[in-house]
Amino acid sequence: MADLELQDLPLRLKEGVQLVERGALDKGRAVFEGYLEIHPESALALSYAGMLRTVKDGLIHEGLDMCREAARRDPQEALCFLNLARAYLAMGDRYQCVRAVNKGLKLRSPHREYLNAFYSTIGRRRNPPIGFLSRNNPINALLGKLSWRLEGRK
C-alpha cells in the first residue's frame, strides 16, 4: 500500500483511519478488527488494530507484536511505522518511538504529514548544557537538572 493517498485506501480503512485521527478509538478499533476478519493479510489494518490494543486496552506486548508484524509485512507503508511509534510511546519507550518515526519519515509516502504531526507532539531533547561533553557526563547531567528546575519545570 505504499505511496497511496488516503483517499485511495479501501473505504473501510479510510473510515477507520479518520475515526482514529479524530479520537474515536473504540469505533476505529471495531472497523479495523472487522476488516482484519475479512482481509487478514492487510498490514495497515493489523497495524492500527495492534496500536489500538496497546494504547486503548493496555495490551502492550500483544499490540506491539501486531505493529511489528505489520511493519515487517509492509515495510514501505509509513502509517505502519506511525502506529508502531504510537505503541512504543504508550509503553514508555521514547527511544524506540523516535526510531520508528524516523524509519517512517525515510519512506517516500503521502502520509508524511501524519508522521510529522506525531513527531511534533512527542517533544525533543534539549541540547546538553556543555556541548563538547557527552550528554551522560555528570557535569552535563547536573547542569541540565539545575537549568530544568530554574525554568520552572520539575
Backbone hydrogen bonds, N-H to C=O, Kabsch-Sander energy under -0.5 kcal/mol:
donor,donor_aa,acceptor,acceptor_aa,energy
4,L,1,M,-1.1
8,D,5,E,-2.0
9,L,6,L,-1.3
14,K,10,P,-2.6
15,E,11,L,-2.4
16,G,12,R,-2.4
17,V,13,L,-2.7
18,Q,14,K,-2.3
19,L,15,E,-2.2
20,V,16,G,-2.4
21,E,17,V,-2.6
22,R,18,Q,-1.6
23,G,19,L,-0.6
23,G,20,V,-1.1
24,A,19,L,-2.4
25,L,23,G,-1.7
28,G,24,A,-2.3
29,R,25,L,-2.6
30,A,26,D,-2.0
31,V,27,K,-1.9
32,F,28,G,-2.5
33,E,29,R,-2.8
34,G,30,A,-2.0
35,Y,31,V,-2.2
36,L,32,F,-2.2
37,E,33,E,-1.3
38,I,34,G,-1.1
39,H,35,Y,-3.2
42,S,39,H,-1.8
43,A,41,E,-0.6
46,L,42,S,-1.9
47,S,43,A,-2.5
48,Y,44,L,-2.4
49,A,45,A,-2.5
50,G,46,L,-2.4
51,M,47,S,-2.5
52,L,48,Y,-2.4
53,R,49,A,-1.9
54,T,50,G,-2.0
55,V,51,M,-3.1
56,K,52,L,-2.1
57,D,52,L,-1.2
58,G,53,R,-0.5
58,G,54,T,-0.6
59,L,53,R,-2.2
60,I,58,G,-1.9
63,G,59,L,-2.7
64,L,60,I,-2.6
65,D,61,H,-2.3
66,M,62,E,-1.8
67,C,63,G,-2.2
68,R,64,L,-2.5
69,E,65,D,-2.4
70,A,66,M,-2.3
71,A,67,C,-2.2
72,R,68,R,-2.0
73,R,69,E,-2.5
74,D,70,A,-2.3
77,E,74,D,-1.7
78,A,76,Q,-0.8
80,C,77,E,-0.9
81,F,77,E,-1.0
82,L,78,A,-2.0
83,N,79,L,-2.3
84,L,80,C,-2.0
85,A,81,F,-2.4
86,R,82,L,-2.3
87,A,83,N,-2.2
88,Y,84,L,-2.4
89,L,85,A,-2.5
90,A,86,R,-2.1
91,M,87,A,-1.4
92,G,89,L,-1.2
93,D,88,Y,-2.5
94,R,92,G,-1.1
97,C,93,D,-1.8
98,V,94,R,-2.6
99,R,95,Y,-2.0
100,A,96,Q,-2.4
101,V,97,C,-2.2
102,N,98,V,-2.5
103,K,99,R,-2.1
104,G,100,A,-2.1
105,L,101,V,-2.4
106,K,102,N,-1.2
107,L,104,G,-1.0
109,S,107,L,-1.1
112,R,109,S,-0.9
113,E,110,P,-0.5
114,Y,111,H,-1.0
115,L,111,H,-1.4
116,N,112,R,-3.1
117,A,113,E,-2.2
118,F,114,Y,-2.1
119,Y,115,L,-2.8
120,S,116,N,-1.9
121,T,117,A,-0.7
121,T,118,F,-1.1
122,I,118,F,-1.0
122,I,119,Y,-0.5
131,G,129,P,-0.7
133,L,130,I,-1.4
137,N,134,S,-1.3
141,A,137,N,-2.5
142,L,138,P,-2.4
143,L,139,I,-2.7
144,G,140,N,-2.6
145,K,141,A,-2.2
146,L,142,L,-2.4
147,S,143,L,-2.7
148,W,144,G,-2.0
149,R,145,K,-2.0
150,L,146,L,-2.5
151,E,147,S,-1.5
152,G,149,R,-1.5
153,R,148,W,-1.9
